[in-house]
Amino acid sequence: MTSKEKKKVQFVIKSSKFCNLRCRYCYEYAELGNREAIAPEQLDKMYAHIASYYSRLDCPVDIQFIWHGGEPLLQHPDYYWQTFDRQQQFFGELSSSVTNTVQTNLTVLNKQHIHLLREGFDGVGVSVDLFGGLRVNQAEVDSLEIVLANMDRLRSEKVNFGCITVLTKLNLSYVEEIYKFYEKTKIPFRVLPLFNGAFDGQHQGYEISASEVLNAYRTLFDLWLESKNPVIVRPIVDYIKQVIRHYTSNAKPDFYNKREWEYIYLVNVNGDVYSYADAYNSEFCHGNLFTTPMENIIFGSGHEKAIIAAEKRMASACHSCEYFGSCSGYPIAEESVIHNQVDADGNAHCTKEKGILQYIEKRLKETGIINPITRQVNIKQEYISKHILGLDIAV
């Protein structure tokens, strides 16, 4: 990576934990009744610290703020319009490289929200599972009907969005139906395996193993491969890219180096900063972005501890893997902890990632897309660019 190559960084902002739903698997469950929100002046301090650091680097940087919750749209739309204006002031020349996306349960939607989603945010993600009945309100009523109606409204109002569906034991048998829904509606989506909850036993009855996730990924890939009009489904398209890169002789290797560059930071309501893998683990807190310069957070002891742990996970699972360099190792570094693929000694086990790469490679050989003898990709480059390598959607 040259010093002038453009880099990306995401800040997942927990604007408030307050939510009108009580999704049974939510890792924020204990705080969903807390109305505390990040104050505008705290956001200003955060912007000042971020802008000061990234404006001094010798490479261009895309900075993405992902507004999360709780339910972010329970904040008045003016909360976001005002902070977008403040971003312009703090980031100055960097403003053209700053974007904002929101992850919403889409249970509240009026004209002001629609205007905000269409004209204010650069990207919209909708959380909806379609099956399983785990996304309920405080009266235990499933939110699906109202969310689907609001998705229809967004489409009619020309608001682009993607979806996230959490994979659990309760919707595991509906993977094909889930894919077909998104294929029919042409909505890009991400399948997110169930992650660690807020307390022990929270997921009893709908927990899911890495092997079950792998089987679901295999099904999703086959559906994608057999479709005449494949929809963007992540992380499947990312795995496809990795296998294609593995068989592209002049492809540049891709290695995740957390010490060199962190892609994602999570900012809690109180300003505490964490890596994706270590959310809310005080032992790995990097510092507070409301009070501490970004440089001190990046080079502080908390971040160093998180880096060492991630490097250990990658060393245990990635360095001997034939796909390492095609797969950057990021899933093991940052996702294996929350998906329970790390043992008591801190070593990671790459069940679903390596398994799906092997499966995709096998299927692409069977279909003739990859020639197992010449180790070449037998498919037109323009098809790869359009249907595989060019896929890019923030969901």
N, C-alpha and C positions, 0 to 999 in steps of 0.2 A: 504494500500500500504506500503510494507516494504521499508526500506531505500535502500536495495540492489536490489530491483526490477528494471529492465531496463525501462528507460523512453525514450520518444521521443519528439523532438522539431523540428519545421520547421521554416525556415526563408524564406519568400517570398521576393525575391530580385528584385526590379524594376531597372534592369540594365540600361534601357533607356525607355522613353515614345515614342520614335520615331517609327512610324509604316507606312507601305505602304498601309494599309487598313483604311477605315473609317466606321467601323461597326456602324450602327445607334444607337445601345444601349450602346456603349462603355463608361464606367465611366471615362476613360482617354481622352475622345474626345477632350477636349480643348488643350491638350498638345501633340497630335499625330504628330505634325510637328516639335517638339523640338528635336534636335539631341544630346542634352546633355546626356552624359552617365557617370556612376560611373567610376572614374579613378582607375587604378590598385592600386595606393598607398592608396586610400580610402578603397578599398576592403581589403588590408593588415591590415589596422587599425581595420576594422570590425572583421576580423578573429582573430586578437590578443585579442580583447575584449571578443569575444565569447569563444575562447579557454581557456583564463585565468579563466573565470568563471566556465565553465562546467568541466574543468579538476580538479577543487578543490572539486567537489561534491563527496559524499560517495556512489554514485550509478552510474552504467554504463548508458551512454546516447547515443542514436542515434541522430545525427544531420543531418538534411536534408536541403539543399539549393534548393529552387525552383526558377528558373530563369524565370522572367516574364517581361512584357513590357506594352505598345508597342509590338514590335515584336523582341524578343531576337536574332533571327538568322540574323538580319540586322547588328549585330556586327560581325566583322571578326572572323572566328573560332579560330584564335590565341588568341583572347581576353580570350576565355574560357580555351584553353589549358594552357596558362600561369597562369591563376588564379587557375586552378586545381593543378598545380605544387606548387604554393605558399601555397595552403591549406595544402599540405603534410608537408611543412616546419613549418607552424604555429601550426598545430594540433598534429604533432608528433605521440605519441602513440595512440592518439584519432583518427588518420586518418582512421583506419579501420572501424570506426563507422560513418564516414562522407560520405554522398551521395549527388549527384547532379541530379536534374531533370529539364526539360525545358518544358514550355508551349508555343507552337508555332501555328501560323495560317497556316504554311506549304505552303506558296505561293512562297517561295524561297527555292530551293533545288538543290545543285550541288554535285559533288563528295566529296568536302571538308566537306560539311554539313553532308552528309551521314556517312562519317568516324567519324565525331564528335558525331553524334547521336548514332552511334553503339558502338564506342570505348571510347568515353569521358563521355557522360552522362549515368547515371544509370537508368533513366526513361525518357520517352518522352510522352507528352500529346499533342494532336492535337485538335484545336478548329474548329469545323465544325457543322453547324446546319441542313444541308441536305434540309430543306424546309424553306421558309419565305423570302428569298432574302434580308436579312439585313446585310450580311457580304460582303460589296462591297468595291471596290477601290475608288480612288479619282475621277475617271471618271464615278462613279456610276455603274460599271460593277460587276456583281456577281462573287465572287471568287471561287464558288463551283467546277466548272469544273477542274480548275488547282489543287485544293486541293485534289480532288478524284484521279486525275492522280498521284499526288505525294504520296498519301497513297498507291496506287498500287506499286509505285516504292519502297517505304519503305518495303513493304511486300516481294517484289522480292529480295531486298538486305538483308533480314533477320534482319530488325530492328524492335524490338518489340515496340509497342506503344498502348496507349489507347486514347479515345476521350472524349471531353466535348461538349455537345449540350445544348445551352441555350434555355429554354422553354419560348416562347412568344405567344401572341395571334395569330400570323401568322403561327406558326407551330403546334398549339394545336390540330388541327384536323388530324394531321399526326403522332400521337404518335405511332400507330400500325406500320405504314410504317417505322418509325425511328427504332423501336425495331427490326423489321424483317431484316432491312439492317444490323444492327450490329450482329444479330443472324447468318445471312447467311455468313458474313465475319469473324465471330468469333472474333470480336474486342470488348474488354471490354470498357464500356463507363459510363459516368456520365451525368445525366440530371440536369442542373443547372437552377433553376427558375430565371427569370429576376430580376435583382437587381437594386438598386438605380442608377440613371444616373448621368451625369456630370452637368446637369442644369435642372431647372423646365420645364416640358413639353416635355422633350426629348423623352419620351416613348409614347406620344400621338398616339393612333391608334393601338398599340400593347402591351399595359400594360396588366398584367394578375393578377387575384385575387388569394388569398390563396385557395379559394374553387375550382377554376379552376385547380390550381396546384394539389390539393388533388385528383380531378377526374383523372388527368393524371397519378398520382402515382398509383391509383387503377387499371387503365388499364395496366400499366407496370407490376404490380405485377401479374395480371391475365395472361398476356402473358408469364411471367417468369414461373409461376406455371404450365401452360399448355404445355410448350415447352418440347420436347424430349431431346433437347440439349440446355439448358438455358445458355444464355450469362451473364456475370457479368454486372449488371446494378446498379449503385449507384445513389441515396442513398437507393434504394429498398432493396438490400441484407443486408445493415446495419440495416434496420428496421426489416427484417426477423430474423436476429440474436437476436435483442432485444426481440421480441416476444418469440422466443425459450428460451432465458435466463429467461424470465418472468415465463415460465412453467418448468424450470429446478430447482428442489428443492435445490440442493447443489451449485447452481451458485453463484459466488461472486458478490455482488452488485457493480455497477459502478456509481460513482458520480463525476461529473465535479467540481473540486475545483480550480478555477482560482487563488485563493490566494496561494494555495500550489504549483501549477504547470501550467504554460502557455504552450499550445501546439503549437500555431502559432503566429509568429510576422511578421508584414509587414514592410519592410525597403524601404523607398522612395529613389528616386534618390539622394536626398540631405543628406541621412543618417538618417532622422527622422524615429522613430519607433512607430508603432501603433499596437493595438490589431485588430483582424479581424473585429470585430464589429464597430470599430471607425476609419476606414481608412480615413486619411487626415483631421480628425476633430482636429484642433489645440488644442482644450480644453482638449483632451485626449491624446495628444502626450506624449510618455514616456521619450523622450530624443533623443539624436543623437548618433548613434552607431559608427560614425566615430571619435567622440571626447569624448565620455562618456563610462566608463566601464560598462559592462553588469550588474553587481551587482547594480550600481547606477540606471540604467534604471528599473530593476525589483522592486527595493525598493523605487523608486521615487514617487513623488506626482501625476504625470500624470498617472502612472500605477495604483496607489491606487484609483484614481478617476474612472478609467475604471473598476476596480475590483468591487467597490461599486455599480456601475450602473448594471453590469452583475449579481451581487448577488441579486439586487432588481428585475431584470427580472425573475430570477429563482424562487425567493420567490413567485412572483405573479402567476406563471404558473406551476411550477414543484413540489413544496413541497406537494401539495394535490393530485397529479396525481398518479394513481395506477401503472403506468409504471415507475415511478421514481426509479432509481436503476437498472432497465433493460435498460432504456434510461438514459444516464448520465446527460441530461439537457443541453448538449453543444449546440444543435440547438437554444435553447431559449437564452442562455447566449451570443452566438457569431453571430448567423445568423438572429435572429428575427429582428434586426435593419435594416439590408440591404434589408430584404424582407418585410418591412412595416407591421410588426406584433407587433408594440409597439405603445401605445397611448401617448398622450401628457404628461401624468404623469409618464411615464417611465415603465408602466406595460406592460407585454407581453401577447399575445394571441396565444395559441398553436392550430391553426386550422389544418394545414396540417400534422404536426408531430403526434399529438395524433389521428387525424382522420385516418391516414394510419395504425397506430399500431392497432387501433380497427378493421379496415377492414381486415388486415392480420390475426389477431386473429380469426375473424369470419370465414374467408375462410379456415383457417387451421383446424378449428373445423368441418366445413362442409365436408372437404375431409377426415376426420378421422385422420389427422396427430396429432392433439391435441384431447385428450379425455376430454370433458367438465365435466365429472363426477369425474374421478380420478385426473384430472388436470395433466396428464402426456403426454409426447411426445411419440406417438406411431409410431416411425420410427427408423430404425437401426442407431446406433450411427455413423457407418462409412459413411452413407449417409449424415448425418448432417455435419460431419467433412469435407467431400469432396465437397459437394454442397452448404453448407451454412456457417458453422463456419470457414472453412478454406479459404474462399475467401479473397484474399488480393491483390489489384492492386492499384498503385498510379496514379489515374486520377482525 
